[in-house]
Amino acid sequence: MGKANGDRHLALLAFVIYGLIVFSKALGYMSVKLADFLFQIEKR
């Protein structure tokens, strides 16, 4: 039971780290797109 519990914690930790990386990349992509959009509006 101890090994299964440890594996579950390790999988959860890996999932959280992966989620944070994907979320931060998506957020960075969105902020770049938003900045481009705002600059286009400003130029008009």
mmCIF entry with sequence, helices, sheets and N, C-alpha, C, O atoms, coordinates in Angstrom:
data_MODEL
# 
_entry.id   MODEL 
# 
_entity.id                         1 
_entity.type                       polymer 
_entity.pdbx_number_of_molecules   1 
# 
_entity_poly.entity_id                      1 
_entity_poly.type                           'polypeptide(L)' 
_entity_poly.nstd_linkage                   no 
_entity_poly.nstd_monomer                   no 
_entity_poly.pdbx_seq_one_letter_code       MGKANGDRHLALLAFVIYGLIVFSKALGYMSVKLADFLFQIEKR 
_entity_poly.pdbx_seq_one_letter_code_can   MGKANGDRHLALLAFVIYGLIVFSKALGYMSVKLADFLFQIEKR 
_entity_poly.pdbx_strand_id                 A 
# 
loop_
_entity_poly_seq.entity_id 
_entity_poly_seq.num 
_entity_poly_seq.mon_id 
_entity_poly_seq.hetero 
1 1  MET n 
1 2  GLY n 
1 3  LYS n 
1 4  ALA n 
1 5  ASN n 
1 6  GLY n 
1 7  ASP n 
1 8  ARG n 
1 9  HIS n 
1 10 LEU n 
1 11 ALA n 
1 12 LEU n 
1 13 LEU n 
1 14 ALA n 
1 15 PHE n 
1 16 VAL n 
1 17 ILE n 
1 18 TYR n 
1 19 GLY n 
1 20 LEU n 
1 21 ILE n 
1 22 VAL n 
1 23 PHE n 
1 24 SER n 
1 25 LYS n 
1 26 ALA n 
1 27 LEU n 
1 28 GLY n 
1 29 TYR n 
1 30 MET n 
1 31 SER n 
1 32 VAL n 
1 33 LYS n 
1 34 LEU n 
1 35 ALA n 
1 36 ASP n 
1 37 PHE n 
1 38 LEU n 
1 39 PHE n 
1 40 GLN n 
1 41 ILE n 
1 42 GLU n 
1 43 LYS n 
1 44 ARG n 
# 
_struct_asym.id          A 
_struct_asym.entity_id   1 
# 
_struct_conf.conf_type_id            HELX_P 
_struct_conf.id                      HELX_P1 
_struct_conf.pdbx_PDB_helix_id       AA1 
_struct_conf.beg_label_comp_id       GLY 
_struct_conf.beg_label_asym_id       A 
_struct_conf.beg_label_seq_id        2 
_struct_conf.pdbx_beg_PDB_ins_code   ? 
_struct_conf.end_label_comp_id       LYS 
_struct_conf.end_label_asym_id       A 
_struct_conf.end_label_seq_id        43 
_struct_conf.pdbx_end_PDB_ins_code   ? 
_struct_conf.beg_auth_comp_id        GLY 
_struct_conf.beg_auth_asym_id        A 
_struct_conf.beg_auth_seq_id         2 
_struct_conf.end_auth_comp_id        LYS 
_struct_conf.end_auth_asym_id        A 
_struct_conf.end_auth_seq_id         43 
_struct_conf.pdbx_PDB_helix_class    1 
_struct_conf.details                 ? 
_struct_conf.pdbx_PDB_helix_length   42 
# 
_struct_conf_type.id          HELX_P 
_struct_conf_type.criteria    ? 
_struct_conf_type.reference   ? 
# 
loop_
_atom_site.group_PDB 
_atom_site.id 
_atom_site.type_symbol 
_atom_site.label_atom_id 
_atom_site.label_alt_id 
_atom_site.label_comp_id 
_atom_site.label_asym_id 
_atom_site.label_entity_id 
_atom_site.label_seq_id 
_atom_site.pdbx_PDB_ins_code 
_atom_site.Cartn_x 
_atom_site.Cartn_y 
_atom_site.Cartn_z 
_atom_site.occupancy 
_atom_site.B_iso_or_equiv 
_atom_site.pdbx_formal_charge 
_atom_site.auth_seq_id 
_atom_site.auth_comp_id 
_atom_site.auth_asym_id 
_atom_site.auth_atom_id 
_atom_site.pdbx_PDB_model_num 
ATOM 1   N N  . MET A 1 1  ? 0.824  -1.197 0.000   1.00 0.00 ? 1  MET A N  1 
ATOM 2   C CA . MET A 1 1  ? 0.000  0.000  0.000   1.00 0.00 ? 1  MET A CA 1 
ATOM 3   C C  . MET A 1 1  ? 0.868  1.262  0.000   1.00 0.00 ? 1  MET A C  1 
ATOM 4   O O  . MET A 1 1  ? 0.505  2.259  -0.623  1.00 0.00 ? 1  MET A O  1 
ATOM 5   N N  . GLY A 1 2  ? 1.989  1.228  0.680   1.00 0.00 ? 2  GLY A N  1 
ATOM 6   C CA . GLY A 1 2  ? 2.870  2.389  0.731   1.00 0.00 ? 2  GLY A CA 1 
ATOM 7   C C  . GLY A 1 2  ? 3.417  2.749  -0.636  1.00 0.00 ? 2  GLY A C  1 
ATOM 8   O O  . GLY A 1 2  ? 3.519  3.927  -0.980  1.00 0.00 ? 2  GLY A O  1 
ATOM 9   N N  . LYS A 1 3  ? 3.773  1.725  -1.428  1.00 0.00 ? 3  LYS A N  1 
ATOM 10  C CA . LYS A 1 3  ? 4.329  1.996  -2.761  1.00 0.00 ? 3  LYS A CA 1 
ATOM 11  C C  . LYS A 1 3  ? 3.268  2.592  -3.688  1.00 0.00 ? 3  LYS A C  1 
ATOM 12  O O  . LYS A 1 3  ? 3.550  3.525  -4.439  1.00 0.00 ? 3  LYS A O  1 
ATOM 13  N N  . ALA A 1 4  ? 2.060  2.055  -3.634  1.00 0.00 ? 4  ALA A N  1 
ATOM 14  C CA . ALA A 1 4  ? 0.982  2.568  -4.485  1.00 0.00 ? 4  ALA A CA 1 
ATOM 15  C C  . ALA A 1 4  ? 0.661  4.018  -4.126  1.00 0.00 ? 4  ALA A C  1 
ATOM 16  O O  . ALA A 1 4  ? 0.409  4.844  -5.003  1.00 0.00 ? 4  ALA A O  1 
ATOM 17  N N  . ASN A 1 5  ? 0.673  4.311  -2.838  1.00 0.00 ? 5  ASN A N  1 
ATOM 18  C CA . ASN A 1 5  ? 0.388  5.672  -2.386  1.00 0.00 ? 5  ASN A CA 1 
ATOM 19  C C  . ASN A 1 5  ? 1.484  6.622  -2.860  1.00 0.00 ? 5  ASN A C  1 
ATOM 20  O O  . ASN A 1 5  ? 1.191  7.737  -3.290  1.00 0.00 ? 5  ASN A O  1 
ATOM 21  N N  . GLY A 1 6  ? 2.737  6.193  -2.785  1.00 0.00 ? 6  GLY A N  1 
ATOM 22  C CA . GLY A 1 6  ? 3.854  7.008  -3.251  1.00 0.00 ? 6  GLY A CA 1 
ATOM 23  C C  . GLY A 1 6  ? 3.782  7.235  -4.749  1.00 0.00 ? 6  GLY A C  1 
ATOM 24  O O  . GLY A 1 6  ? 4.057  8.336  -5.227  1.00 0.00 ? 6  GLY A O  1 
ATOM 25  N N  . ASP A 1 7  ? 3.414  6.201  -5.491  1.00 0.00 ? 7  ASP A N  1 
ATOM 26  C CA . ASP A 1 7  ? 3.274  6.334  -6.945  1.00 0.00 ? 7  ASP A CA 1 
ATOM 27  C C  . ASP A 1 7  ? 2.164  7.324  -7.295  1.00 0.00 ? 7  ASP A C  1 
ATOM 28  O O  . ASP A 1 7  ? 2.287  8.101  -8.241  1.00 0.00 ? 7  ASP A O  1 
ATOM 29  N N  . ARG A 1 8  ? 1.092  7.286  -6.529  1.00 0.00 ? 8  ARG A N  1 
ATOM 30  C CA . ARG A 1 8  ? -0.019 8.201  -6.781  1.00 0.00 ? 8  ARG A CA 1 
ATOM 31  C C  . ARG A 1 8  ? 0.420  9.644  -6.532  1.00 0.00 ? 8  ARG A C  1 
ATOM 32  O O  . ARG A 1 8  ? 0.084  10.542 -7.304  1.00 0.00 ? 8  ARG A O  1 
ATOM 33  N N  . HIS A 1 9  ? 1.168  9.860  -5.458  1.00 0.00 ? 9  HIS A N  1 
ATOM 34  C CA . HIS A 1 9  ? 1.658  11.212 -5.177  1.00 0.00 ? 9  HIS A CA 1 
ATOM 35  C C  . HIS A 1 9  ? 2.618  11.680 -6.269  1.00 0.00 ? 9  HIS A C  1 
ATOM 36  O O  . HIS A 1 9  ? 2.581  12.842 -6.675  1.00 0.00 ? 9  HIS A O  1 
ATOM 37  N N  . LEU A 1 10 ? 3.468  10.785 -6.738  1.00 0.00 ? 10 LEU A N  1 
ATOM 38  C CA . LEU A 1 10 ? 4.418  11.133 -7.795  1.00 0.00 ? 10 LEU A CA 1 
ATOM 39  C C  . LEU A 1 10 ? 3.676  11.474 -9.090  1.00 0.00 ? 10 LEU A C  1 
ATOM 40  O O  . LEU A 1 10 ? 4.027  12.437 -9.772  1.00 0.00 ? 10 LEU A O  1 
ATOM 41  N N  . ALA A 1 11 ? 2.662  10.693 -9.426  1.00 0.00 ? 11 ALA A N  1 
ATOM 42  C CA . ALA A 1 11 ? 1.878  10.955 -10.633 1.00 0.00 ? 11 ALA A CA 1 
ATOM 43  C C  . ALA A 1 11 ? 1.140  12.286 -10.513 1.00 0.00 ? 11 ALA A C  1 
ATOM 44  O O  . ALA A 1 11 ? 1.069  13.050 -11.475 1.00 0.00 ? 11 ALA A O  1 
ATOM 45  N N  . LEU A 1 12 ? 0.595  12.558 -9.335  1.00 0.00 ? 12 LEU A N  1 
ATOM 46  C CA . LEU A 1 12 ? -0.107 13.820 -9.115  1.00 0.00 ? 12 LEU A CA 1 
ATOM 47  C C  . LEU A 1 12 ? 0.848  14.996 -9.239  1.00 0.00 ? 12 LEU A C  1 
ATOM 48  O O  . LEU A 1 12 ? 0.513  16.011 -9.850  1.00 0.00 ? 12 LEU A O  1 
ATOM 49  N N  . LEU A 1 13 ? 2.034  14.860 -8.662  1.00 0.00 ? 13 LEU A N  1 
ATOM 50  C CA . LEU A 1 13 ? 3.041  15.919 -8.746  1.00 0.00 ? 13 LEU A CA 1 
ATOM 51  C C  . LEU A 1 13 ? 3.435  16.170 -10.202 1.00 0.00 ? 13 LEU A C  1 
ATOM 52  O O  . LEU A 1 13 ? 3.529  17.319 -10.633 1.00 0.00 ? 13 LEU A O  1 
ATOM 53  N N  . ALA A 1 14 ? 3.665  15.095 -10.955 1.00 0.00 ? 14 ALA A N  1 
ATOM 54  C CA . ALA A 1 14 ? 4.037  15.227 -12.366 1.00 0.00 ? 14 ALA A CA 1 
ATOM 55  C C  . ALA A 1 14 ? 2.904  15.900 -13.151 1.00 0.00 ? 14 ALA A C  1 
ATOM 56  O O  . ALA A 1 14 ? 3.155  16.744 -14.011 1.00 0.00 ? 14 ALA A O  1 
ATOM 57  N N  . PHE A 1 15 ? 1.668  15.522 -12.850 1.00 0.00 ? 15 PHE A N  1 
ATOM 58  C CA . PHE A 1 15 ? 0.508  16.100 -13.533 1.00 0.00 ? 15 PHE A CA 1 
ATOM 59  C C  . PHE A 1 15 ? 0.387  17.595 -13.240 1.00 0.00 ? 15 PHE A C  1 
ATOM 60  O O  . PHE A 1 15 ? 0.106  18.386 -14.141 1.00 0.00 ? 15 PHE A O  1 
ATOM 61  N N  . VAL A 1 16 ? 0.599  17.981 -11.981 1.00 0.00 ? 16 VAL A N  1 
ATOM 62  C CA . VAL A 1 16 ? 0.514  19.394 -11.592 1.00 0.00 ? 16 VAL A CA 1 
ATOM 63  C C  . VAL A 1 16 ? 1.603  20.203 -12.281 1.00 0.00 ? 16 VAL A C  1 
ATOM 64  O O  . VAL A 1 16 ? 1.337  21.291 -12.791 1.00 0.00 ? 16 VAL A O  1 
ATOM 65  N N  . ILE A 1 17 ? 2.832  19.682 -12.300 1.00 0.00 ? 17 ILE A N  1 
ATOM 66  C CA . ILE A 1 17 ? 3.941  20.384 -12.953 1.00 0.00 ? 17 ILE A CA 1 
ATOM 67  C C  . ILE A 1 17 ? 3.671  20.522 -14.452 1.00 0.00 ? 17 ILE A C  1 
ATOM 68  O O  . ILE A 1 17 ? 3.877  21.588 -15.031 1.00 0.00 ? 17 ILE A O  1 
ATOM 69  N N  . TYR A 1 18 ? 3.209  19.437 -15.071 1.00 0.00 ? 18 TYR A N  1 
ATOM 70  C CA . TYR A 1 18 ? 2.884  19.464 -16.499 1.00 0.00 ? 18 TYR A CA 1 
ATOM 71  C C  . TYR A 1 18 ? 1.778  20.487 -16.779 1.00 0.00 ? 18 TYR A C  1 
ATOM 72  O O  . TYR A 1 18 ? 1.856  21.245 -17.746 1.00 0.00 ? 18 TYR A O  1 
ATOM 73  N N  . GLY A 1 19 ? 0.759  20.499 -15.933 1.00 0.00 ? 19 GLY A N  1 
ATOM 74  C CA . GLY A 1 19 ? -0.341 21.440 -16.087 1.00 0.00 ? 19 GLY A CA 1 
ATOM 75  C C  . GLY A 1 19 ? 0.123  22.880 -15.971 1.00 0.00 ? 19 GLY A C  1 
ATOM 76  O O  . GLY A 1 19 ? -0.319 23.741 -16.731 1.00 0.00 ? 19 GLY A O  1 
ATOM 77  N N  . LEU A 1 20 ? 1.017  23.147 -15.019 1.00 0.00 ? 20 LEU A N  1 
ATOM 78  C CA . LEU A 1 20 ? 1.532  24.508 -14.843 1.00 0.00 ? 20 LEU A CA 1 
ATOM 79  C C  . LEU A 1 20 ? 2.339  24.945 -16.056 1.00 0.00 ? 20 LEU A C  1 
ATOM 80  O O  . LEU A 1 20 ? 2.243  26.095 -16.487 1.00 0.00 ? 20 LEU A O  1 
ATOM 81  N N  . ILE A 1 21 ? 3.133  24.034 -16.609 1.00 0.00 ? 21 ILE A N  1 
ATOM 82  C CA . ILE A 1 21 ? 3.942  24.363 -17.786 1.00 0.00 ? 21 ILE A CA 1 
ATOM 83  C C  . ILE A 1 21 ? 3.038  24.657 -18.981 1.00 0.00 ? 21 ILE A C  1 
ATOM 84  O O  . ILE A 1 21 ? 3.224  25.657 -19.674 1.00 0.00 ? 21 ILE A O  1 
ATOM 85  N N  . VAL A 1 22 ? 2.066  23.790 -19.217 1.00 0.00 ? 22 VAL A N  1 
ATOM 86  C CA . VAL A 1 22 ? 1.149  23.985 -20.345 1.00 0.00 ? 22 VAL A CA 1 
ATOM 87  C C  . VAL A 1 22 ? 0.349  25.269 -20.160 1.00 0.00 ? 22 VAL A C  1 
ATOM 88  O O  . VAL A 1 22 ? 0.172  26.036 -21.107 1.00 0.00 ? 22 VAL A O  1 
ATOM 89  N N  . PHE A 1 23 ? -0.137 25.504 -18.934 1.00 0.00 ? 23 PHE A N  1 
ATOM 90  C CA . PHE A 1 23 ? -0.931 26.700 -18.654 1.00 0.00 ? 23 PHE A CA 1 
ATOM 91  C C  . PHE A 1 23 ? -0.104 27.964 -18.854 1.00 0.00 ? 23 PHE A C  1 
ATOM 92  O O  . PHE A 1 23 ? -0.587 28.942 -19.425 1.00 0.00 ? 23 PHE A O  1 
ATOM 93  N N  . SER A 1 24 ? 1.143  27.947 -18.384 1.00 0.00 ? 24 SER A N  1 
ATOM 94  C CA . SER A 1 24 ? 1.984  29.136 -18.527 1.00 0.00 ? 24 SER A CA 1 
ATOM 95  C C  . SER A 1 24 ? 2.322  29.399 -19.993 1.00 0.00 ? 24 SER A C  1 
ATOM 96  O O  . SER A 1 24 ? 2.390  30.554 -20.415 1.00 0.00 ? 24 SER A O  1 
ATOM 97  N N  . LYS A 1 25 ? 2.536  28.332 -20.775 1.00 0.00 ? 25 LYS A N  1 
ATOM 98  C CA . LYS A 1 25 ? 2.802  28.510 -22.205 1.00 0.00 ? 25 LYS A CA 1 
ATOM 99  C C  . LYS A 1 25 ? 1.566  29.072 -22.903 1.00 0.00 ? 25 LYS A C  1 
ATOM 100 O O  . LYS A 1 25 ? 1.679  29.969 -23.738 1.00 0.00 ? 25 LYS A O  1 
ATOM 101 N N  . ALA A 1 26 ? 0.388  28.550 -22.564 1.00 0.00 ? 26 ALA A N  1 
ATOM 102 C CA . ALA A 1 26 ? -0.856 29.043 -23.159 1.00 0.00 ? 26 ALA A CA 1 
ATOM 103 C C  . ALA A 1 26 ? -1.084 30.493 -22.768 1.00 0.00 ? 26 ALA A C  1 
ATOM 104 O O  . ALA A 1 26 ? -1.509 31.301 -23.593 1.00 0.00 ? 26 ALA A O  1 
ATOM 105 N N  . LEU A 1 27 ? -0.805 30.825 -21.518 1.00 0.00 ? 27 LEU A N  1 
ATOM 106 C CA . LEU A 1 27 ? -0.979 32.193 -21.038 1.00 0.00 ? 27 LEU A CA 1 
ATOM 107 C C  . LEU A 1 27 ? -0.007 33.129 -21.748 1.00 0.00 ? 27 LEU A C  1 
ATOM 108 O O  . LEU A 1 27 ? -0.382 34.240 -22.124 1.00 0.00 ? 27 LEU A O  1 
ATOM 109 N N  . GLY A 1 28 ? 1.221  32.699 -21.931 1.00 0.00 ? 28 GLY A N  1 
ATOM 110 C CA . GLY A 1 28 ? 2.206  33.508 -22.643 1.00 0.00 ? 28 GLY A CA 1 
ATOM 111 C C  . GLY A 1 28 ? 1.795  33.721 -24.086 1.00 0.00 ? 28 GLY A C  1 
ATOM 112 O O  . GLY A 1 28 ? 1.944  34.820 -24.619 1.00 0.00 ? 28 GLY A O  1 
ATOM 113 N N  . TYR A 1 29 ? 1.276  32.677 -24.725 1.00 0.00 ? 29 TYR A N  1 
ATOM 114 C CA . TYR A 1 29 ? 0.803  32.778 -26.106 1.00 0.00 ? 29 TYR A CA 1 
ATOM 115 C C  . TYR A 1 29 ? -0.359 33.763 -26.192 1.00 0.00 ? 29 TYR A C  1 
ATOM 116 O O  . TYR A 1 29 ? -0.409 34.591 -27.102 1.00 0.00 ? 29 TYR A O  1 
ATOM 117 N N  . MET A 1 30 ? -1.284 33.673 -25.254 1.00 0.00 ? 30 MET A N  1 
ATOM 118 C CA . MET A 1 30 ? -2.440 34.563 -25.245 1.00 0.00 ? 30 MET A CA 1 
ATOM 119 C C  . MET A 1 30 ? -2.015 36.007 -25.028 1.00 0.00 ? 30 MET A C  1 
ATOM 120 O O  . MET A 1 30 ? -2.553 36.912 -25.665 1.00 0.00 ? 30 MET A O  1 
ATOM 121 N N  . SER A 1 31 ? -1.057 36.233 -24.138 1.00 0.00 ? 31 SER A N  1 
ATOM 122 C CA . SER A 1 31 ? -0.634 37.610 -23.861 1.00 0.00 ? 31 SER A CA 1 
ATOM 123 C C  . SER A 1 31 ? 0.068  38.212 -25.078 1.00 0.00 ? 31 SER A C  1 
ATOM 124 O O  . SER A 1 31 ? -0.070 39.408 -25.336 1.00 0.00 ? 31 SER A O  1 
ATOM 125 N N  . VAL A 1 32 ? 0.821  37.404 -25.831 1.00 0.00 ? 32 VAL A N  1 
ATOM 126 C CA . VAL A 1 32 ? 1.466  37.889 -27.057 1.00 0.00 ? 32 VAL A CA 1 
ATOM 127 C C  . VAL A 1 32 ? 0.401  38.251 -28.091 1.00 0.00 ? 32 VAL A C  1 
ATOM 128 O O  . VAL A 1 32 ? 0.486  39.299 -28.732 1.00 0.00 ? 32 VAL A O  1 
ATOM 129 N N  . LYS A 1 33 ? -0.592 37.393 -28.252 1.00 0.00 ? 33 LYS A N  1 
ATOM 130 C CA . LYS A 1 33 ? -1.675 37.666 -29.201 1.00 0.00 ? 33 LYS A CA 1 
ATOM 131 C C  . LYS A 1 33 ? -2.449 38.911 -28.790 1.00 0.00 ? 33 LYS A C  1 
ATOM 132 O O  . LYS A 1 33 ? -2.807 39.732 -29.635 1.00 0.00 ? 33 LYS A O  1 
ATOM 133 N N  . LEU A 1 34 ? -2.706 39.052 -27.499 1.00 0.00 ? 34 LEU A N  1 
ATOM 134 C CA . LEU A 1 34 ? -3.437 40.211 -27.003 1.00 0.00 ? 34 LEU A CA 1 
ATOM 135 C C  . LEU A 1 34 ? -2.639 41.486 -27.233 1.00 0.00 ? 34 LEU A C  1 
ATOM 136 O O  . LEU A 1 34 ? -3.203 42.507 -27.626 1.00 0.00 ? 34 LEU A O  1 
ATOM 137 N N  . ALA A 1 35 ? -1.340 41.440 -26.994 1.00 0.00 ? 35 ALA A N  1 
ATOM 138 C CA . ALA A 1 35 ? -0.480 42.608 -27.213 1.00 0.00 ? 35 ALA A CA 1 
ATOM 139 C C  . ALA A 1 35 ? -0.483 42.992 -28.694 1.00 0.00 ? 35 ALA A C  1 
ATOM 140 O O  . ALA A 1 35 ? -0.579 44.175 -29.020 1.00 0.00 ? 35 ALA A O  1 
ATOM 141 N N  . ASP A 1 36 ? -0.381 42.016 -29.588 1.00 0.00 ? 36 ASP A N  1 
ATOM 142 C CA . ASP A 1 36 ? -0.428 42.297 -31.031 1.00 0.00 ? 36 ASP A CA 1 
ATOM 143 C C  . ASP A 1 36 ? -1.758 42.950 -31.413 1.00 0.00 ? 36 ASP A C  1 
ATOM 144 O O  . ASP A 1 36 ? -1.795 43.908 -32.186 1.00 0.00 ? 36 ASP A O  1 
ATOM 145 N N  . PHE A 1 37 ? -2.833 42.420 -30.866 1.00 0.00 ? 37 PHE A N  1 
ATOM 146 C CA . PHE A 1 37 ? -4.167 42.953 -31.147 1.00 0.00 ? 37 PHE A CA 1 
ATOM 147 C C  . PHE A 1 37 ? -4.283 44.404 -30.680 1.00 0.00 ? 37 PHE A C  1 
ATOM 148 O O  . PHE A 1 37 ? -4.805 45.253 -31.402 1.00 0.00 ? 37 PHE A O  1 
ATOM 149 N N  . LEU A 1 38 ? -3.797 44.682 -29.478 1.00 0.00 ? 38 LEU A N  1 
ATOM 150 C CA . LEU A 1 38 ? -3.871 46.045 -28.940 1.00 0.00 ? 38 LEU A CA 1 
ATOM 151 C C  . LEU A 1 38 ? -3.017 47.012 -29.754 1.00 0.00 ? 38 LEU A C  1 
ATOM 152 O O  . LEU A 1 38 ? -3.414 48.157 -29.969 1.00 0.00 ? 38 LEU A O  1 
ATOM 153 N N  . PHE A 1 39 ? -1.848 46.562 -30.209 1.00 0.00 ? 39 PHE A N  1 
ATOM 154 C CA . PHE A 1 39 ? -0.994 47.423 -31.033 1.00 0.00 ? 39 PHE A CA 1 
ATOM 155 C C  . PHE A 1 39 ? -1.666 47.725 -32.373 1.00 0.00 ? 39 PHE A C  1 
ATOM 156 O O  . PHE A 1 39 ? -1.547 48.839 -32.884 1.00 0.00 ? 39 PHE A O  1 
ATOM 157 N N  . GLN A 1 40 ? -2.370 46.749 -32.945 1.00 0.00 ? 40 GLN A N  1 
ATOM 158 C CA . GLN A 1 40 ? -3.074 46.983 -34.205 1.00 0.00 ? 40 GLN A CA 1 
ATOM 159 C C  . GLN A 1 40 ? -4.182 48.013 -34.019 1.00 0.00 ? 40 GLN A C  1 
ATOM 160 O O  . GLN A 1 40 ? -4.381 48.875 -34.875 1.00 0.00 ? 40 GLN A O  1 
ATOM 161 N N  . ILE A 1 41 ? -4.897 47.926 -32.913 1.00 0.00 ? 41 ILE A N  1 
ATOM 162 C CA . ILE A 1 41 ? -5.964 48.894 -32.636 1.00 0.00 ? 41 ILE A CA 1 
ATOM 163 C C  . ILE A 1 41 ? -5.363 50.290 -32.465 1.00 0.00 ? 41 ILE A C  1 
ATOM 164 O O  . ILE A 1 41 ? -5.910 51.278 -32.953 1.00 0.00 ? 41 ILE A O  1 
ATOM 165 N N  . GLU A 1 42 ? -4.240 50.353 -31.771 1.00 0.00 ? 42 GLU A N  1 
ATOM 166 C CA . GLU A 1 42 ? -3.595 51.637 -31.493 1.00 0.00 ? 42 GLU A CA 1 
ATOM 167 C C  . GLU A 1 42 ? -3.115 52.317 -32.777 1.00 0.00 ? 42 GLU A C  1 
ATOM 168 O O  . GLU A 1 42 ? -3.138 53.543 -32.875 1.00 0.00 ? 42 GLU A O  1 
ATOM 169 N N  . LYS A 1 43 ? -2.681 51.527 -33.757 1.00 0.00 ? 43 LYS A N  1 
ATOM 170 C CA . LYS A 1 43 ? -2.159 52.088 -35.012 1.00 0.00 ? 43 LYS A CA 1 
ATOM 171 C C  . LYS A 1 43 ? -3.246 52.765 -35.837 1.00 0.00 ? 43 LYS A C  1 
ATOM 172 O O  . LYS A 1 43 ? -2.952 53.682 -36.604 1.00 0.00 ? 43 LYS A O  1 
ATOM 173 N N  . ARG A 1 44 ? -4.497 52.331 -35.695 1.00 0.00 ? 44 ARG A N  1 
ATOM 174 C CA . ARG A 1 44 ? -5.596 52.867 -36.521 1.00 0.00 ? 44 ARG A CA 1 
ATOM 175 C C  . ARG A 1 44 ? -5.984 54.239 -36.152 1.00 0.00 ? 44 ARG A C  1 
ATOM 176 O O  . ARG A 1 44 ? -6.889 54.809 -36.760 1.00 0.00 ? 44 ARG A O  1 
# 
